[in-house]
């Protein structure tokens, strides 16, 4: 049998500061908490039983705690509300991805990319008409994929290899869409200069130009002031049909960054 303890303040005088100390050091927000109360004066436990059929205040007169000395602690509105102890791991860390990939529709690239472990971190990005969008990240050698027939035969990571794939995330009719749209090899800075004169026309003309592969992304015409996401994945993840696995080296990706497209297609962004 148990009794619900509603107001700790009623017992404060009888039990002294020990009750307050116990509550401040043990009470958490995860009520109910089953406790026994022992008086520091006589070392006895508080009991719900007494010889006066409930007409007497709670007293500490039991040598041991049993069912009649067990209480359920309930934090009442406006009652005792201790400050939680500091998190030993420090304050919460902001999510690494600026856009949650689990909410994004993937086209003609690995469909499970949201679950891939994050390896390299994108620390900055830039855009200008002569190089197109570009990112800065330290790409590990394990990402490299040797393309059959490329290079002199020396092999990765320095010859005939795709280091990573550049993904864009765009919003069409309120829904984010993404695909790996550009293979990047060692020494290639940006995705490429604009042949159409502006990013507005370049994206659908030279990147998401095939509706069979990239669906609604082919309808997107980027404009200054709009948001766009970017990230990269290992090896070659750009291909040909819905459901393409695209795992050519390892299942790893970078964090997702989000930028506001700049005027004149020229801008630089840094990320923490």
Secondary structure, DSSP 8 states (H G I E B T S, - for coil): --EEE--THHHHHHHTHHHHHHHHHH--SS--EEE--B-TTT--EEES--TTTT-S--EEEESS--GGG-EEE---TTS--------TT-S----S-SS-GGGSEE-SS-TTGGGSEE-S---EEEE-TTT-SEEE----GGG-EE-TT-SSS--TTTSSEE-EEEEEEEEETTEEEEEEEEEE-TT--SS---SSSSHHHHHHHHTS--HHHHGGGGG----TT-EEEEEEEES----SSTT----SS-SEE---EEEE--GGG-EEEE--
